[in-house]
Amino acid sequence: MFLPGSITSQYQVSQTGSVSPSASLIPRAQIQPCIDLIIQGDYAGAGEYVKNSEDCDELTRRFLSASILYARIGELETPEGCSEFFAETDCIIQEAQRRISKNTQDVTARFYLGIALCYRAVVFKRSGNLWKAFKDGHSGKKELEKCLALAPDFPEPHLAIGSYQYWMSVLNFFRFLPFIPDGRKDGIREISENIRPGSISYAMSLNQLIWILLDFKDFEEAERIAKKGLELYPTSRFFLYPAAITAQSLGKWLDASLLLSKVKDSLEKDGLQNRYMWIKVTVKYAESLIKTNGYGKAVLLCSEIRNCDVVNFEQEKCKALFKRALAIEKICEESIKH
């Protein structure tokens, strides 16, 4: 847990402000509408925005396309769209490197290069390719640090740098030794001290902080940040879902069930073919209900799961969830009998 007055509790996240000193480095006015659509889970609308946006240059357009795919892969925990994602990031990396070869002071190109590499690192990690994940993550962090050396008031690079610092420290088991610094706190501080309303990374910084704070076991602070995110985006699964996990961690089962119900409904309205995330959310919803003696509703949810069609590439990882749903159903049936 954090000491009183330390790290994120020192930084009060607000909803107003600007990032004018570095405003010309990236076209925030053109990027932000797409980011808002991504945060709302409207991936189709975000794709249409990119398609119809005539103000963005090619590098920015590819960055937005990669961001849509990256967010969808991460939020839905799906491999669907990975081939398109890697094609987009490959183009970003090649074009950014070409621009940097002509001008080493091109901060914008270095930013897009660094973000593309960090995006790729996360997707590689999800697929189990840890070496490529480490290689790209390290290279991406270095490029973003060069951005800050050239433009110290550039807020967006801090999110990726802080995330890298935190999660790499999680993998470093030597951090428990007294002479090894705990990079997790440095990562949290890197993000929380550089959140800037008006930056394109503002909402994603809040989202990432929630997951990091959950991993760090600071559930109260995670809850505070989740509430801030929901004030800005009340219907966004990027905040509803981690807020639900936070509520579960705090033992607030009724709150968790209400939040998970909203996430479930949102996924159903989207009509997604890949059902893994829907099943995962529905299982967690049922788990929350049995904590509040909502056995009848939990049984109905488990029945929905049993009757769910799963696409081929998700069948294997859904097995554990189906097994858990069956166990919940049995618990509920026994509880109803007694």
Secondary structure in CASP SS format (residue, H / E / C, confidence):
PFRMAT SS
TARGET T0000
AUTHOR 0000-0000-0000
METHOD secondary structure of the structure
MODEL  1
M C 1.00
F C 1.00
L C 1.00
P C 1.00
G C 1.00
S C 1.00
I H 1.00
T H 1.00
S H 1.00
Q H 1.00
Y C 1.00
Q C 1.00
V C 1.00
S C 1.00
Q C 1.00
T C 1.00
G C 1.00
S C 1.00
V C 1.00
S H 1.00
P H 1.00
S H 1.00
A C 1.00
S C 1.00
L C 1.00
I C 1.00
P C 1.00
R H 1.00
A H 1.00
Q H 1.00
I H 1.00
Q H 1.00
P H 1.00
C H 1.00
I H 1.00
D H 1.00
L H 1.00
I H 1.00
I H 1.00
Q C 1.00
G C 1.00
D C 1.00
Y H 1.00
A H 1.00
G H 1.00
A H 1.00
G H 1.00
E H 1.00
Y H 1.00
V H 1.00
K H 1.00
N H 1.00
S C 1.00
E C 1.00
D C 1.00
C C 1.00
D C 1.00
E H 1.00
L H 1.00
T H 1.00
R H 1.00
R H 1.00
F H 1.00
L H 1.00
S H 1.00
A H 1.00
S H 1.00
I H 1.00
L H 1.00
Y H 1.00
A H 1.00
R H 1.00
I H 1.00
G H 1.00
E H 1.00
L H 1.00
E C 1.00
T C 1.00
P C 1.00
E C 1.00
G C 1.00
C H 1.00
S H 1.00
E H 1.00
F H 1.00
F H 1.00
A H 1.00
E H 1.00
T H 1.00
D H 1.00
C H 1.00
I H 1.00
I H 1.00
Q H 1.00
E H 1.00
A H 1.00
Q H 1.00
R H 1.00
R H 1.00
I H 1.00
S H 1.00
K H 1.00
N C 1.00
T C 1.00
Q C 1.00
D C 1.00
V H 1.00
T H 1.00
A H 1.00
R H 1.00
F H 1.00
Y H 1.00
L H 1.00
G H 1.00
I H 1.00
A H 1.00
L H 1.00
C H 1.00
Y H 1.00
R H 1.00
A H 1.00
V H 1.00
V H 1.00
F H 1.00
K H 1.00
R H 1.00
S C 1.00
G C 1.00
N C 1.00
L H 1.00
W H 1.00
K H 1.00
A H 1.00
F H 1.00
K H 1.00
D H 1.00
G H 1.00
H H 1.00
S H 1.00
G H 1.00
K H 1.00
K H 1.00
E H 1.00
L H 1.00
E H 1.00
K H 1.00
C H 1.00
L H 1.00
A H 1.00
L H 1.00
A C 1.00
P C 1.00
D C 1.00
F C 1.00
P C 1.00
E C 1.00
P H 1.00
H H 1.00
L H 1.00
A H 1.00
I H 1.00
G H 1.00
S H 1.00
Y H 1.00
Q H 1.00
Y H 1.00
W H 1.00
M H 1.00
S H 1.00
V H 1.00
L H 1.00
N C 1.00
F H 1.00
F H 1.00
R H 1.00
F H 1.00
L C 1.00
P C 1.00
F C 1.00
I C 1.00
P C 1.00
D C 1.00
G H 1.00
R H 1.00
K H 1.00
D H 1.00
G H 1.00
I H 1.00
R H 1.00
E H 1.00
I H 1.00
S H 1.00
E C 1.00
N C 1.00
I C 1.00
R C 1.00
P C 1.00
G C 1.00
S C 1.00
I C 1.00
S C 1.00
Y H 1.00
A H 1.00
M H 1.00
S H 1.00
L H 1.00
N H 1.00
Q H 1.00
L H 1.00
I H 1.00
W H 1.00
I H 1.00
L H 1.00
L H 1.00
D H 1.00
F C 1.00
K C 1.00
D C 1.00
F H 1.00
E H 1.00
E H 1.00
A H 1.00
E H 1.00
R H 1.00
I H 1.00
A H 1.00
K H 1.00
K H 1.00
G H 1.00
L H 1.00
E H 1.00
L H 1.00
Y C 1.00
P C 1.00
T C 1.00
S C 1.00
R H 1.00
F H 1.00
F H 1.00
L H 1.00
Y H 1.00
P H 1.00
A H 1.00
A H 1.00
I H 1.00
T H 1.00
A H 1.00
Q H 1.00
S H 1.00
L C 1.00
G C 1.00
K C 1.00
W H 1.00
L H 1.00
D H 1.00
A H 1.00
S H 1.00
L H 1.00
L H 1.00
L H 1.00
S H 1.00
K H 1.00
V H 1.00
K H 1.00
D H 1.00
S H 1.00
L H 1.00
E H 1.00
K H 1.00
D H 1.00
G C 1.00
L C 1.00
Q C 1.00
N C 1.00
R C 1.00
Y H 1.00
M H 1.00
W H 1.00
I H 1.00
K H 1.00
V H 1.00
T H 1.00
V H 1.00
K H 1.00
Y H 1.00
A H 1.00
E H 1.00
S H 1.00
L H 1.00
I H 1.00
K H 1.00
T C 1.00
N C 1.00
G C 1.00
Y H 1.00
G H 1.00
K H 1.00
A H 1.00
V H 1.00
L H 1.00
L H 1.00
C H 1.00
S H 1.00
E H 1.00
I H 1.00
R H 1.00
N C 1.00
C C 1.00
D C 1.00
V C 1.00
V C 1.00
N H 1.00
F H 1.00
E H 1.00
Q H 1.00
E H 1.00
K H 1.00
C H 1.00
K H 1.00
A H 1.00
L H 1.00
F H 1.00
K H 1.00
R H 1.00
A H 1.00
L H 1.00
A H 1.00
I H 1.00
E H 1.00
K H 1.00
I H 1.00
C H 1.00
E H 1.00
E H 1.00
S H 1.00
I H 1.00
K H 1.00
H C 1.00
END
